[in-house]
Structures are given as C-alpha cells and as structure tokens.
C-alpha cells in the first residue's frame, strides 16, 4: 500500500490524503472543508478503484465553483495512480 497527499485547488478542503493498494483506494482523509461531507465521502469511496472514484466524482461542482471536494478527490486518486506508476 502506498500513501499519497494531494494539495487541493479551489475548495475549502486544503489537502486530501489517501492510500492506494494497487488500483484500490483506501483511508481517504480530507483536511479542512465541510465536516459532514468530508466524513461521508471517504466511507463511500473506501475500496473502490481509481476509475470508479473518478467516474462517480469527476466534474461535480460546488455552487459557482468549477470544482468540489469530490472532484478534487477524483483528481487526487488519478494523480496518485500516475505517481505510483511513474507517470509525469
């Protein structure tokens, strides 16, 4: 299992940490943001693959913002997979 930290952009949450076991997402944790949502999202994505998380959460917006904590998580898991496989 490999640990990753991701600095968010455009959301109240300022960082997301997660673990990848191969392509499977575990131990998602948000720092900052809306408490209830940021407790619920990790429970809902636990054990999903990177592709499943990206498919479900990519493009979700928060109000007038172009992104959301869910969208940032989709970006985080994709960046983690790229880093794990040595992609730039």
Biopython code that builds the backbone (N, CA, C, O; Angstrom):
import numpy as np
from Bio.PDB.StructureBuilder import StructureBuilder

atoms = [
    (1, "UNK", "N", (0.852, -1.170, 0.000)),
    (1, "UNK", "CA", (0.000, 0.000, 0.000)),
    (1, "UNK", "C", (0.904, 1.242, 0.000)),
    (1, "UNK", "O", (1.901, 1.307, 0.720)),
    (2, "UNK", "N", (0.526, 2.220, -0.828)),
    (2, "UNK", "CA", (1.316, 3.436, -0.969)),
    (2, "UNK", "C", (0.483, 4.634, -0.535)),
    (2, "UNK", "O", (-0.685, 4.751, -0.905)),
    (3, "UNK", "N", (1.088, 5.524, 0.254)),
    (3, "UNK", "CA", (0.393, 6.714, 0.761)),
    (3, "UNK", "C", (0.662, 7.918, -0.141)),
    (3, "UNK", "O", (1.773, 8.096, -0.641)),
    (4, "UNK", "N", (-0.374, 8.743, -0.342)),
    (4, "UNK", "CA", (-0.265, 9.961, -1.144)),
    (4, "UNK", "C", (-0.949, 11.115, -0.452)),
    (4, "UNK", "O", (-1.974, 10.930, 0.203)),
    (5, "UNK", "N", (-0.392, 12.304, -0.591)),
    (5, "UNK", "CA", (-1.015, 13.546, -0.142)),
    (5, "UNK", "C", (-1.219, 14.421, -1.365)),
    (5, "UNK", "O", (-0.345, 14.510, -2.227)),
    (6, "UNK", "N", (-2.377, 15.066, -1.436)),
    (6, "UNK", "CA", (-2.741, 15.887, -2.588)),
    (6, "UNK", "C", (-3.201, 17.254, -2.097)),
    (6, "UNK", "O", (-4.096, 17.348, -1.256)),
    (7, "UNK", "N", (-2.593, 18.306, -2.619)),
    (7, "UNK", "CA", (-2.987, 19.674, -2.285)),
    (7, "UNK", "C", (-4.145, 20.070, -3.188)),
    (7, "UNK", "O", (-3.991, 20.121, -4.408)),
    (8, "UNK", "N", (-5.303, 20.351, -2.598)),
    (8, "UNK", "CA", (-6.482, 20.684, -3.384)),
    (8, "UNK", "C", (-6.394, 22.109, -3.923)),
    (8, "UNK", "O", (-5.601, 22.926, -3.453)),
    (9, "UNK", "N", (-7.226, 22.380, -4.915)),
    (9, "UNK", "CA", (-7.308, 23.713, -5.517)),
    (9, "UNK", "C", (-8.774, 24.080, -5.671)),
    (9, "UNK", "O", (-9.553, 23.322, -6.248)),
    (10, "UNK", "N", (-9.148, 25.246, -5.153)),
    (10, "UNK", "CA", (-10.495, 25.761, -5.362)),
    (10, "UNK", "C", (-11.560, 25.229, -4.432)),
    (10, "UNK", "O", (-12.748, 25.406, -4.698)),
    (11, "UNK", "N", (-11.167, 24.578, -3.343)),
    (11, "UNK", "CA", (-12.149, 24.059, -2.384)),
    (11, "UNK", "C", (-11.786, 24.497, -0.969)),
    (11, "UNK", "O", (-10.678, 24.964, -0.707)),
    (12, "UNK", "N", (-12.738, 24.336, -0.075)),
    (12, "UNK", "CA", (-12.484, 24.640, 1.342)),
    (12, "UNK", "C", (-11.480, 23.649, 1.937)),
    (12, "UNK", "O", (-10.625, 24.024, 2.740)),
    (13, "UNK", "N", (-11.595, 22.380, 1.533)),
    (13, "UNK", "CA", (-10.600, 21.399, 1.966)),
    (13, "UNK", "C", (-9.264, 21.776, 1.342)),
    (13, "UNK", "O", (-9.199, 22.115, 0.160)),
    (14, "UNK", "N", (-8.211, 21.718, 2.130)),
    (14, "UNK", "CA", (-6.904, 22.156, 1.627)),
    (14, "UNK", "C", (-5.993, 20.998, 1.249)),
    (14, "UNK", "O", (-5.015, 21.191, 0.527)),
    (15, "UNK", "N", (-6.303, 19.794, 1.729)),
    (15, "UNK", "CA", (-5.469, 18.636, 1.413)),
    (15, "UNK", "C", (-6.293, 17.366, 1.525)),
    (15, "UNK", "O", (-7.227, 17.273, 2.322)),
    (16, "UNK", "N", (-5.918, 16.381, 0.695)),
    (16, "UNK", "CA", (-6.509, 15.049, 0.765)),
    (16, "UNK", "C", (-5.359, 14.059, 0.911)),
    (16, "UNK", "O", (-4.379, 14.125, 0.168)),
    (17, "UNK", "N", (-5.479, 13.147, 1.864)),
    (17, "UNK", "CA", (-4.507, 12.057, 1.952)),
    (17, "UNK", "C", (-5.246, 10.760, 1.670)),
    (17, "UNK", "O", (-6.425, 10.619, 1.993)),
    (18, "UNK", "N", (-4.541, 9.820, 1.067)),
    (18, "UNK", "CA", (-5.152, 8.538, 0.720)),
    (18, "UNK", "C", (-4.073, 7.497, 0.536)),
    (18, "UNK", "O", (-2.893, 7.814, 0.384)),
    (19, "UNK", "N", (-4.496, 6.255, 0.554)),
    (19, "UNK", "CA", (-3.617, 5.126, 0.267)),
    (19, "UNK", "C", (-4.147, 4.408, -0.955)),
    (19, "UNK", "O", (-5.358, 4.309, -1.155)),
    (20, "UNK", "N", (-3.227, 3.905, -1.777)),
    (20, "UNK", "CA", (-3.577, 3.047, -2.899)),
    (20, "UNK", "C", (-2.947, 1.683, -2.683)),
    (20, "UNK", "O", (-1.756, 1.564, -2.397)),
    (21, "UNK", "N", (-3.768, 0.667, -2.825)),
    (21, "UNK", "CA", (-3.295, -0.707, -2.818)),
    (21, "UNK", "C", (-3.518, -1.212, -4.234)),
    (21, "UNK", "O", (-4.602, -1.687, -4.572)),
    (22, "UNK", "N", (-2.481, -1.105, -5.058)),
    (22, "UNK", "CA", (-2.657, -1.353, -6.488)),
    (22, "UNK", "C", (-3.497, -0.229, -7.053)),
    (22, "UNK", "O", (-3.046, 0.914, -7.122)),
    (23, "UNK", "N", (-4.720, -0.546, -7.461)),
    (23, "UNK", "CA", (-5.641, 0.439, -8.031)),
    (23, "UNK", "C", (-6.824, 0.711, -7.096)),
    (23, "UNK", "O", (-7.783, 1.380, -7.481)),
    (24, "UNK", "N", (-6.749, 0.192, -5.874)),
    (24, "UNK", "CA", (-7.853, 0.291, -4.927)),
    (24, "UNK", "C", (-7.585, 1.388, -3.900)),
    (24, "UNK", "O", (-6.494, 1.476, -3.337)),
    (25, "UNK", "N", (-8.599, 2.223, -3.665)),
    (25, "UNK", "CA", (-8.493, 3.400, -2.804)),
    (25, "UNK", "C", (-8.851, 3.035, -1.363)),
    (25, "UNK", "O", (-9.853, 2.366, -1.108)),
    (26, "UNK", "N", (-8.014, 3.487, -0.425)),
    (26, "UNK", "CA", (-8.244, 3.249, 0.998)),
    (26, "UNK", "C", (-7.865, 4.490, 1.804)),
    (26, "UNK", "O", (-7.082, 5.328, 1.357)),
    (27, "UNK", "N", (-8.431, 4.584, 2.985)),
    (27, "UNK", "CA", (-8.020, 5.548, 4.014)),
    (27, "UNK", "C", (-8.024, 6.998, 3.537)),
    (27, "UNK", "O", (-7.090, 7.747, 3.823)),
    (28, "UNK", "N", (-9.071, 7.399, 2.809)),
    (28, "UNK", "CA", (-9.177, 8.788, 2.354)),
    (28, "UNK", "C", (-9.439, 9.682, 3.556)),
    (28, "UNK", "O", (-10.260, 9.368, 4.418)),
    (29, "UNK", "N", (-8.733, 10.790, 3.593)),
    (29, "UNK", "CA", (-8.916, 11.762, 4.675)),
    (29, "UNK", "C", (-8.779, 13.165, 4.096)),
    (29, "UNK", "O", (-7.808, 13.471, 3.404)),
    (30, "UNK", "N", (-9.762, 14.011, 4.389)),
    (30, "UNK", "CA", (-9.740, 15.409, 3.974)),
    (30, "UNK", "C", (-9.298, 16.268, 5.143)),
    (30, "UNK", "O", (-9.596, 15.957, 6.296)),
    (31, "UNK", "N", (-8.591, 17.343, 4.852)),
    (31, "UNK", "CA", (-8.177, 18.314, 5.857)),
    (31, "UNK", "C", (-8.822, 19.642, 5.505)),
    (31, "UNK", "O", (-8.530, 20.220, 4.458)),
    (32, "UNK", "N", (-9.695, 20.127, 6.371)),
    (32, "UNK", "CA", (-10.466, 21.335, 6.127)),
    (32, "UNK", "C", (-11.732, 20.971, 5.365)),
    (32, "UNK", "O", (-11.885, 19.840, 4.904)),
    (33, "UNK", "N", (-12.635, 21.932, 5.235)),
    (33, "UNK", "CA", (-13.856, 21.702, 4.475)),
    (33, "UNK", "C", (-15.054, 21.413, 5.349)),
    (33, "UNK", "O", (-14.988, 21.545, 6.571)),
    (34, "UNK", "N", (-16.149, 21.017, 4.723)),
    (34, "UNK", "CA", (-17.423, 20.765, 5.398)),
    (34, "UNK", "C", (-17.375, 19.415, 6.105)),
    (34, "UNK", "O", (-17.241, 18.374, 5.463)),
    (35, "UNK", "N", (-17.482, 19.441, 7.391)),
    (35, "UNK", "CA", (-17.265, 18.272, 8.234)),
    (35, "UNK", "C", (-18.095, 17.053, 7.831)),
    (35, "UNK", "O", (-17.545, 15.961, 7.687)),
    (36, "UNK", "N", (-19.384, 17.216, 7.652)),
    (36, "UNK", "CA", (-20.243, 16.064, 7.343)),
    (36, "UNK", "C", (-19.908, 15.427, 6.016)),
    (36, "UNK", "O", (-19.778, 14.206, 5.933)),
    (37, "UNK", "N", (-19.764, 16.233, 4.966)),
    (37, "UNK", "CA", (-19.422, 15.702, 3.645)),
    (37, "UNK", "C", (-18.073, 15.010, 3.672)),
    (37, "UNK", "O", (-17.883, 13.972, 3.039)),
    (38, "UNK", "N", (-17.142, 15.587, 4.405)),
    (38, "UNK", "CA", (-15.787, 15.053, 4.381)),
    (38, "UNK", "C", (-15.626, 13.826, 5.271)),
    (38, "UNK", "O", (-14.598, 13.149, 5.224)),
    (39, "UNK", "N", (-16.627, 13.544, 6.068)),
    (39, "UNK", "CA", (-16.671, 12.265, 6.780)),
    (39, "UNK", "C", (-17.372, 11.217, 5.921)),
    (39, "UNK", "O", (-17.015, 10.039, 5.958)),
    (40, "UNK", "N", (-18.366, 11.643, 5.152)),
    (40, "UNK", "CA", (-19.158, 10.710, 4.353)),
    (40, "UNK", "C", (-18.415, 10.235, 3.108)),
    (40, "UNK", "O", (-18.424, 9.043, 2.798)),
    (41, "UNK", "N", (-17.778, 11.148, 2.399)),
    (41, "UNK", "CA", (-17.118, 10.780, 1.140)),
    (41, "UNK", "C", (-16.111, 9.645, 1.331)),
    (41, "UNK", "O", (-16.136, 8.688, 0.557)),
    (42, "UNK", "N", (-15.222, 9.711, 2.334)),
    (42, "UNK", "CA", (-14.266, 8.597, 2.499)),
    (42, "UNK", "C", (-14.937, 7.245, 2.725)),
    (42, "UNK", "O", (-14.443, 6.224, 2.246)),
    (43, "UNK", "N", (-16.039, 7.226, 3.439)),
    (43, "UNK", "CA", (-16.747, 5.973, 3.680)),
    (43, "UNK", "C", (-17.309, 5.430, 2.369)),
    (43, "UNK", "O", (-17.257, 4.227, 2.113)),
    (44, "UNK", "N", (-17.844, 6.324, 1.546)),
    (44, "UNK", "CA", (-18.465, 5.908, 0.293)),
    (44, "UNK", "C", (-17.467, 5.411, -0.744)),
    (44, "UNK", "O", (-17.812, 4.570, -1.575)),
    (45, "UNK", "N", (-16.241, 5.913, -0.711)),
    (45, "UNK", "CA", (-15.258, 5.514, -1.731)),
    (45, "UNK", "C", (-14.299, 4.425, -1.255)),
    (45, "UNK", "O", (-13.515, 3.911, -2.053)),
    (46, "UNK", "N", (-14.342, 4.070, -0.003)),
    (46, "UNK", "CA", (-13.442, 3.044, 0.530)),
    (46, "UNK", "C", (-13.586, 1.750, -0.265)),
    (46, "UNK", "O", (-14.685, 1.211, -0.401)),
    (47, "UNK", "N", (-12.465, 1.259, -0.787)),
    (47, "UNK", "CA", (-12.450, 0.000, -1.503)),
    (47, "UNK", "C", (-12.784, 0.089, -2.985)),
    (47, "UNK", "O", (-12.715, -0.913, -3.696)),
    (48, "UNK", "N", (-13.150, 1.290, -3.463)),
    (48, "UNK", "CA", (-13.398, 1.452, -4.889)),
    (48, "UNK", "C", (-12.079, 1.566, -5.637)),
    (48, "UNK", "O", (-11.038, 1.846, -5.042)),
    (49, "UNK", "N", (-12.132, 1.349, -6.938)),
    (49, "UNK", "CA", (-10.938, 1.547, -7.754)),
    (49, "UNK", "C", (-10.803, 3.024, -8.108)),
    (49, "UNK", "O", (-11.742, 3.807, -7.958)),
    (50, "UNK", "N", (-9.621, 3.382, -8.577)),
    (50, "UNK", "CA", (-9.375, 4.751, -9.029)),
    (50, "UNK", "C", (-10.391, 5.125, -10.109)),
    (50, "UNK", "O", (-10.963, 6.214, -10.062)),
    (51, "UNK", "N", (-10.620, 4.248, -11.068)),
    (51, "UNK", "CA", (-11.562, 4.543, -12.149)),
    (51, "UNK", "C", (-12.986, 4.724, -11.632)),
    (51, "UNK", "O", (-13.711, 5.595, -12.111)),
    (52, "UNK", "N", (-13.388, 3.921, -10.672)),
    (52, "UNK", "CA", (-14.735, 4.061, -10.109)),
    (52, "UNK", "C", (-14.896, 5.405, -9.405)),
    (52, "UNK", "O", (-15.913, 6.076, -9.580)),
    (53, "UNK", "N", (-13.904, 5.805, -8.613)),
    (53, "UNK", "CA", (-13.966, 7.091, -7.921)),
    (53, "UNK", "C", (-14.008, 8.222, -8.945)),
    (53, "UNK", "O", (-14.823, 9.137, -8.826)),
    (54, "UNK", "N", (-13.141, 8.163, -9.943)),
    (54, "UNK", "CA", (-13.088, 9.210, -10.966)),
    (54, "UNK", "C", (-14.405, 9.295, -11.724)),
    (54, "UNK", "O", (-14.897, 10.392, -11.990)),
    (55, "UNK", "N", (-14.975, 8.154, -12.071)),
    (55, "UNK", "CA", (-16.235, 8.138, -12.821)),
    (55, "UNK", "C", (-17.372, 8.757, -12.014)),
    (55, "UNK", "O", (-18.190, 9.497, -12.559)),
    (56, "UNK", "N", (-17.424, 8.457, -10.730)),
    (56, "UNK", "CA", (-18.514, 8.943, -9.896)),
    (56, "UNK", "C", (-18.378, 10.424, -9.520)),
    (56, "UNK", "O", (-19.387, 11.118, -9.393)),
    (57, "UNK", "N", (-17.151, 10.911, -9.340)),
    (57, "UNK", "CA", (-16.972, 12.230, -8.736)),
    (57, "UNK", "C", (-16.420, 13.312, -9.655)),
    (57, "UNK", "O", (-16.535, 14.495, -9.336)),
    (58, "UNK", "N", (-15.826, 12.943, -10.779)),
    (58, "UNK", "CA", (-15.247, 13.953, -11.675)),
    (58, "UNK", "C", (-16.318, 14.898, -12.189)),
    (58, "UNK", "O", (-17.405, 14.478, -12.587)),
    (59, "UNK", "N", (-15.988, 16.178, -12.171)),
    (59, "UNK", "CA", (-16.877, 17.187, -12.734)),
    (59, "UNK", "C", (-17.941, 17.721, -11.807)),
    (59, "UNK", "O", (-18.682, 18.627, -12.188)),
    (60, "UNK", "N", (-18.044, 17.187, -10.590)),
    (60, "UNK", "CA", (-19.022, 17.717, -9.638)),
    (60, "UNK", "C", (-18.565, 19.109, -9.215)),
    (60, "UNK", "O", (-17.395, 19.327, -8.902)),
    (61, "UNK", "N", (-19.504, 20.037, -9.212)),
    (61, "UNK", "CA", (-19.205, 21.420, -8.839)),
    (61, "UNK", "C", (-19.835, 21.731, -7.494)),
    (61, "UNK", "O", (-20.819, 21.106, -7.098)),
    (62, "UNK", "N", (-19.268, 22.692, -6.800)),
    (62, "UNK", "CA", (-19.796, 23.168, -5.521)),
    (62, "UNK", "C", (-20.249, 24.608, -5.730)),
    (62, "UNK", "O", (-19.425, 25.519, -5.812)),
    (63, "UNK", "N", (-21.545, 24.809, -5.814)),
    (63, "UNK", "CA", (-22.074, 26.149, -6.057)),
    (63, "UNK", "C", (-21.533, 26.698, -7.365)),
    (63, "UNK", "O", (-21.593, 26.039, -8.403)),
    (64, "UNK", "N", (-21.001, 27.920, -7.302)),
    (64, "UNK", "CA", (-20.464, 28.577, -8.502)),
    (64, "UNK", "C", (-19.018, 28.182, -8.791)),
    (64, "UNK", "O", (-18.451, 28.597, -9.802)),
    (65, "UNK", "N", (-18.421, 27.381, -7.907)),
    (65, "UNK", "CA", (-17.031, 26.963, -8.120)),
    (65, "UNK", "C", (-16.948, 25.966, -9.264)),
    (65, "UNK", "O", (-17.908, 25.241, -9.526)),
    (66, "UNK", "N", (-15.826, 25.923, -9.937)),
    (66, "UNK", "CA", (-15.622, 24.985, -11.032)),
    (66, "UNK", "C", (-15.242, 23.591, -10.561)),
    (66, "UNK", "O", (-15.037, 22.700, -11.384)),
    (67, "UNK", "N", (-15.146, 23.387, -9.261)),
    (67, "UNK", "CA", (-14.728, 22.110, -8.698)),
    (67, "UNK", "C", (-15.468, 21.890, -7.382)),
    (67, "UNK", "O", (-16.279, 22.719, -6.969)),
    (68, "UNK", "N", (-15.184, 20.781, -6.739)),
    (68, "UNK", "CA", (-15.762, 20.443, -5.434)),
    (68, "UNK", "C", (-14.779, 19.516, -4.732)),
    (68, "UNK", "O", (-13.779, 19.101, -5.318)),
    (69, "UNK", "N", (-15.064, 19.196, -3.485)),
    (69, "UNK", "CA", (-14.200, 18.247, -2.777)),
    (69, "UNK", "C", (-14.231, 16.881, -3.463)),
    (69, "UNK", "O", (-13.204, 16.209, -3.547)),
    (70, "UNK", "N", (-15.393, 16.470, -3.949)),
    (70, "UNK", "CA", (-15.481, 15.205, -4.681)),
    (70, "UNK", "C", (-14.660, 15.228, -5.962)),
    (70, "UNK", "O", (-13.942, 14.274, -6.263)),
    (71, "UNK", "N", (-14.766, 16.320, -6.718)),
    (71, "UNK", "CA", (-13.986, 16.473, -7.942)),
    (71, "UNK", "C", (-12.496, 16.479, -7.629)),
    (71, "UNK", "O", (-11.706, 15.884, -8.361)),
    (72, "UNK", "N", (-12.108, 17.143, -6.552)),
    (72, "UNK", "CA", (-10.701, 17.164, -6.162)),
    (72, "UNK", "C", (-10.228, 15.768, -5.757)),
    (72, "UNK", "O", (-9.080, 15.406, -6.016)),
    (73, "UNK", "N", (-11.104, 14.981, -5.122)),
    (73, "UNK", "CA", (-10.738, 13.602, -4.788)),
    (73, "UNK", "C", (-10.519, 12.793, -6.059)),
    (73, "UNK", "O", (-9.586, 11.993, -6.124)),
    (74, "UNK", "N", (-11.361, 12.987, -7.068)),
    (74, "UNK", "CA", (-11.157, 12.298, -8.341)),
    (74, "UNK", "C", (-9.790, 12.640, -8.917)),
    (74, "UNK", "O", (-9.083, 11.758, -9.405)),
    (75, "UNK", "N", (-9.415, 13.906, -8.864)),
    (75, "UNK", "CA", (-8.102, 14.333, -9.350)),
    (75, "UNK", "C", (-6.987, 13.729, -8.494)),
    (75, "UNK", "O", (-5.946, 13.325, -9.014)),
    (76, "UNK", "N", (-7.211, 13.672, -7.185)),
    (76, "UNK", "CA", (-6.205, 13.136, -6.264)),
    (76, "UNK", "C", (-5.922, 11.662, -6.539)),
    (76, "UNK", "O", (-4.761, 11.258, -6.593)),
    (77, "UNK", "N", (-6.968, 10.854, -6.713)),
    (77, "UNK", "CA", (-6.731, 9.422, -6.933)),
    (77, "UNK", "C", (-6.065, 9.177, -8.283)),
    (77, "UNK", "O", (-5.245, 8.268, -8.418)),
    (78, "UNK", "N", (-6.415, 9.984, -9.279)),
    (78, "UNK", "CA", (-5.772, 9.840, -10.586)),
    (78, "UNK", "C", (-4.308, 10.256, -10.520)),
    (78, "UNK", "O", (-3.453, 9.619, -11.135)),
    (79, "UNK", "N", (-4.013, 11.327, -9.773)),
    (79, "UNK", "CA", (-2.622, 11.762, -9.609)),
    (79, "UNK", "C", (-1.833, 10.725, -8.824)),
    (79, "UNK", "O", (-0.666, 10.474, -9.127)),
    (80, "UNK", "N", (-2.454, 10.122, -7.824)),
    (80, "UNK", "CA", (-1.794, 9.089, -7.027)),
    (80, "UNK", "C", (-1.455, 7.877, -7.889)),
    (80, "UNK", "O", (-0.362, 7.320, -7.788)),
    (81, "UNK", "N", (-2.398, 7.475, -8.737)),
    (81, "UNK", "CA", (-2.133, 6.328, -9.612)),
    (81, "UNK", "C", (-0.998, 6.652, -10.585)),
    (81, "UNK", "O", (-0.131, 5.814, -10.831)),
    (82, "UNK", "N", (-1.005, 7.868, -11.137)),
    (82, "UNK", "CA", (0.058, 8.272, -12.070)),
    (82, "UNK", "C", (1.412, 8.266, -11.361)),
    (82, "UNK", "O", (2.401, 7.784, -11.914)),
    (83, "UNK", "N", (1.459, 8.800, -10.141)),
    (83, "UNK", "CA", (2.716, 8.830, -9.383)),
    (83, "UNK", "C", (3.184, 7.412, -9.058)),
    (83, "UNK", "O", (4.377, 7.114, -9.116)),
    (84, "UNK", "N", (2.247, 6.559, -8.720)),
    (84, "UNK", "CA", (2.564, 5.175, -8.366)),
    (84, "UNK", "C", (3.154, 4.434, -9.563)),
    (84, "UNK", "O", (4.030, 3.585, -9.399)),
    (85, "UNK", "N", (2.676, 4.752, -10.765)),
    (85, "UNK", "CA", (3.163, 4.070, -11.957)),
    (85, "UNK", "C", (4.334, 4.799, -12.621)),
    (85, "UNK", "O", (4.842, 4.366, -13.655)),
    (86, "UNK", "N", (4.759, 5.927, -12.002)),
    (86, "UNK", "CA", (5.920, 6.652, -12.513)),
    (86, "UNK", "C", (5.627, 7.585, -13.663)),
    (86, "UNK", "O", (6.552, 8.061, -14.322)),
    (87, "UNK", "N", (4.337, 7.862, -13.924)),
    (87, "UNK", "CA", (3.971, 8.789, -14.995)),
    (87, "UNK", "C", (4.279, 10.223, -14.556)),
    (87, "UNK", "O", (4.253, 10.515, -13.360)),
    (88, "UNK", "N", (4.568, 11.118, -15.499)),
    (88, "UNK", "CA", (4.840, 12.526, -15.139)),
    (88, "UNK", "C", (3.582, 13.252, -14.694)),
    (88, "UNK", "O", (3.638, 14.435, -14.359)),
]
sb = StructureBuilder()
sb.init_structure("model")
sb.init_model(0)
sb.init_chain("A")
sb.init_seg("    ")
for serial, (resi, resn, name, xyz) in enumerate(atoms, 1):
    if name == "N":
        sb.init_residue(resn, " ", resi, " ")
    sb.init_atom(name, np.array(xyz, "f"), 0.0, 1.0, " ", f" {name:<3s}", serial, name[0])
structure = sb.get_structure()
